[in-house]
């Protein structure tokens, strides 16, 4: 989004991008809170549940709803291959396929975007391209694709592998995968291929449709794409990896990147690194938007906010939190004693995580399994903030200022209560400060149009690698070569 003009001539503030962060499961980032009497996340099997949520978010002008996904269970804690803690606590188990519910939510709304996680490692690009194009048609261009390579060996085992491919190879697969998708989405059909000439009985002009004839290391896809061009052609591209390979991938392809950390200092370098890399690929560094994961607990007073937190935390599930931690990190916390201080264990990963949490939550004298689980029980690996609307808005501004993020993926403690509090308490304060729009930039527009605030922006921006694949109206086959 464009910056909001300041009245005093100072550097203008950013207008925040706000997405709701959910998954088709109970609790999502707050394991155990499905037990709270005001939580309705266990109704995730009901289409009405999702339609109501979409309408609620659009009423407040959220940019989008981002639906996370996993293809396997969290089976590291008390492992190996032990799903029992996740199953019992409902820690992202069970979980439904997210793309299926999007058309129903889109039918009940006009401008809300829908970001959906789909992994590249376990599905052929030709098949996925059809599914994404279909949903982009049905939503009138309001689809985003969160490209992930997967991180759970449990998913790999269920999809024909003994374990996941090695990390950097997963990104090499994803790199070829996304280029196949660009070819199918952008290069296979000319913009004006569908003519609907009723007089002469021509639905589409075959001279304006071509095979892509992709032959690579991992995929062979002759094409052409089986779907006609959708409103966006390429859905808005979202991504979450910040490893070295993930940064290279994001710098070329991502339009939005999700980052998680308990303080701005944890993610600031990753944000700067990707913006620098994006410039090296010829992109404007500010065209890559960063959304930080955050879970706000808001009250009209400090006392009310703290009371809400104290109420919520009693429902947190220790085994569920440690099951999620095991899946996220590959570390089984069960090997450590109940009162063992985790600053002194052999795992560098645990020690560095604990040090980061210590800086953001300095009031905890000793980090043990129990305190880690409590810390993760509301908001997961992302930040959480408890306070009045003014205090939470201050914290949002601090993240923007110190980490150079562009907005937030808002996770919930209880659903829809956390989102209702954001809508009724926080958003009015953000608007008072000129930090959130009053309405969608393009009424009924595509996800990308409202994400960038640019009417008519159907496909990726001109400097984005995907834009070079677009076969535009009036351009002959020989004039437009399909990029590799």
Secondary structure, 3 states (H helix, E strand, C coil): CCEECCCCCCCCEECCEEEEEEECCCCCCCCCHHHCCCCCHHHCCCHHHHHHHHHHHHHCCCCEEEEECCCCCCCCCCCCCCCHHHHHHCCCCCCCCCHHHHHHHHHCCCCCEEEEEEECCCCCHHHHHHHHHHHHHHCCCCEEEEEECCCCHHHHHHCCCCCCCCHHHHHHHHHHHHHHHHHHHHHCECCCCEEEECCCCEEECHHHECCCCEECCCCEECCCCCCCCCCCCCCEEEECCCCHHHHHHHHHHCCEEEECCCCHHHHHHHHHHHHHHHHHCCCCHHHCEEEEEEEEEECCCHHHHHHHHHHHHCCCCHHHHHHHHHHHHCCCHHHCCCCCCHHHCCCHHHHHHHHHHHHHCCCCCCCCHHHHHHHHCCCCCCEEEEECHHHHHHHHHHHHHHHCCCEEEECCCCCCHHHHHHHHHHHHHHHHCCCCCCCCCCCCCCHHHHHHCCCCCCCCCCCCHHHHHCCCCCCCCCCCCCCC
